[in-house]
Amino acid sequence: MKTRPRFEDPPLAKLVFGSAMFAWVWLPVRLFLGWEWLSHGLEKLSNPKWTATGEALKGFWENAVKVPPPPARPPIAYEWYRDFLTAMLNGGHYSWFAKLVVYAELLIGVALILGAFTGIAAFCGGFMNWNFVMAGTASANGLMFAIATWLVLAWKNAGWIGLDRWLLPWLGTPWKPGLVFGVRESNVTLRASRAGD
């Protein structure tokens, strides 16, 4: 049987992205990003143009798909993304999609602040940031995307000072089930590996 090569992480990456000691470094980063998402979601939550009609998102999409006369450049650089947003507009999907944006921002913010499913929350936030950037909105989205990317890389320890400290051993991961699925070894292994940090 042919063995496949395994690529080990460098010691610095193991320390930064896998050591409980670095959880203190990730805590303010995680809280900052969580607060950004939560505050944006709370602003939208009280606005009926987001939560009732979707008119706010409709306006955003309409501005994004506009193609100004040359030499000005359109907000969206890729035609396929403009076509996607145009199809969403023409189908009236802004009415439900606006609510999805609001509740996603709130959930991502709460999850990051609590340190619950940090990697998943950061990935979802980064995906939203990517979509905002693709629609031509720079603002804070570039910075938020960069922070989200780092938190995705640090998923094992970024939520250690938070609920992930208990959730990860309890639920496990898709490749290694946790205590709730009757696998006790997962918790022992996790504790043993973290004790060495």
C-alpha positions in Angstrom: 0.0 0.0 0.0 1.4 3.3 -1.1 1.7 5.9 1.7 0.7 9.5 1.0 3.0 12.3 2.2 1.8 14.2 5.2 2.7 17.9 5.6 3.2 19.0 9.2 2.5 22.5 10.3 5.5 24.6 11.4 5.9 25.0 15.1 4.8 28.6 15.0 1.6 27.7 13.3 0.9 25.0 15.8 1.5 27.5 18.6 -0.6 30.3 17.2 -3.5 28.2 15.8 -3.6 25.2 18.1 -2.4 26.3 21.6 -4.7 27.2 24.4 -2.1 29.7 25.4 -2.9 31.8 22.3 -6.6 31.8 23.1 -5.9 35.1 25.0 -4.6 36.6 21.8 -7.6 35.6 19.8 -10.1 36.7 22.4 -10.0 40.5 21.7 -9.9 39.8 17.9 -12.9 37.5 18.2 -14.8 40.0 20.4 -14.1 42.9 18.0 -15.4 41.0 15.0 -18.4 39.6 17.0 -19.3 43.1 18.1 -19.0 44.5 14.5 -21.5 41.8 13.3 -23.9 42.2 16.2 -24.0 46.0 16.0 -24.7 45.9 12.3 -27.4 43.3 12.8 -29.0 45.3 15.6 -29.1 48.5 13.5 -30.9 46.6 10.7 -33.2 44.8 13.1 -35.1 48.0 14.0 -35.4 49.1 10.4 -38.5 47.8 8.6 -36.8 48.3 5.3 -34.7 45.4 6.3 -37.0 43.2 8.3 -40.4 43.8 6.6 -40.1 44.9 3.0 -36.5 44.3 2.1 -36.3 47.7 0.4 -32.9 48.5 1.9 -31.4 45.4 0.3 -33.2 46.1 -2.9 -31.6 49.6 -3.0 -28.2 48.2 -2.3 -28.5 45.6 -5.1 -29.9 48.2 -7.5 -26.9 50.5 -6.9 -24.5 47.5 -7.2 -25.7 46.3 -10.6 -25.7 49.8 -12.2 -23.2 50.1 -15.1 -22.2 53.8 -15.5 -21.1 55.2 -18.8 -17.3 54.9 -19.6 -14.8 55.8 -18.3 -16.4 55.2 -15.0 -16.2 51.7 -13.7 -19.2 49.7 -12.4 -19.2 48.7 -8.7 -19.3 45.0 -9.6 -16.2 43.8 -11.5 -17.5 40.4 -12.6 -20.3 40.1 -15.0 -21.5 36.7 -13.5 -21.9 38.3 -10.1 -23.9 41.2 -11.6 -26.1 38.6 -13.4 -26.7 36.8 -10.1 -27.8 40.0 -8.3 -29.9 41.0 -11.3 -31.7 37.7 -11.2 -32.2 38.1 -7.4 -33.7 41.6 -8.0 -35.9 40.5 -10.9 -37.2 37.6 -8.8 -38.0 39.9 -5.8 -35.8 37.8 -3.6 -34.6 40.9 -1.6 -37.8 40.6 0.5 -36.7 37.4 2.2 -33.0 37.7 1.6 -32.9 41.0 3.7 -34.2 39.1 6.7 -31.6 36.4 6.2 -28.9 39.1 6.2 -30.2 40.6 9.4 -30.5 37.3 11.3 -27.2 36.0 10.0 -25.4 39.1 11.2 -27.0 38.7 14.6 -26.2 35.0 14.9 -22.6 35.4 13.7 -22.1 38.3 16.2 -23.5 36.3 19.1 -21.6 33.2 18.3 -18.3 35.0 18.0 -18.8 36.9 21.2 -19.8 33.8 23.1 -17.0 31.8 21.4 -19.5 29.2 20.2 -18.7 27.4 16.9 -16.1 30.1 16.3 -14.7 28.6 13.1 -18.1 28.2 11.5 -19.3 31.6 12.6 -16.1 33.2 11.3 -16.4 31.4 8.0 -20.0 32.5 7.5 -19.1 36.1 8.4 -16.2 36.0 6.0 -18.5 34.6 3.3 -20.9 37.5 3.9 -18.0 40.0 3.7 -16.8 38.5 0.5 -20.3 39.0 -1.0 -20.4 42.6 0.1 -17.0 43.2 -1.5 -18.1 41.5 -4.7 -21.1 43.8 -4.8 -18.6 46.8 -4.7 -18.8 47.8 -1.0 -15.3 48.1 0.5 -16.0 49.9 3.8 -14.8 47.7 6.7 -15.5 44.5 4.8 -11.9 43.9 3.7 -10.7 44.1 7.3 -13.5 42.0 8.6 -12.8 39.4 5.9 -9.2 39.2 6.9 -10.0 38.8 10.6 -12.5 36.2 9.8 -10.0 34.3 7.8 -7.5 34.3 10.7 -10.3 33.1 13.1 -11.2 30.3 10.7 -7.5 29.2 10.8 -7.6 29.4 14.6 -10.9 27.6 15.0 -9.3 25.1 17.6 -8.2 27.7 20.1 -10.0 31.0 19.2 -13.1 29.9 21.1 -11.2 28.3 24.0 -12.1 31.3 26.2 -15.7 30.8 25.4 -18.3 28.1 24.9 -16.1 26.1 22.4 -14.0 24.9 25.4 -17.0 22.7 26.2 -18.8 22.4 22.9 -15.9 20.9 20.9 -15.2 18.0 23.3 -19.0 17.5 23.8 -20.0 17.5 20.1 -16.7 16.8 18.5 -16.0 17.5 14.8 -17.3 15.8 11.7 -14.1 13.6 11.5 -14.0 12.8 15.3 -17.4 12.6 17.2 -17.5 13.9 20.8 -19.0 12.8 24.1 -22.6 13.3 23.0 -22.1 10.5 20.4 -20.6 8.2 23.1 -17.0 8.7 22.1 -15.1 9.4 25.4 -11.7 9.2 23.8 -12.3 12.6 22.0 -12.4 14.4 25.3 -9.4 12.7 26.8 -7.4 13.3 23.7 -8.4 17.0 23.6 -7.5 17.5 27.2 -4.2 15.6 26.9 -3.2 17.7 23.9 -4.2 21.0 25.6 -2.5 20.0 28.8 0.8 19.9 26.9 0.3 23.6 25.9 
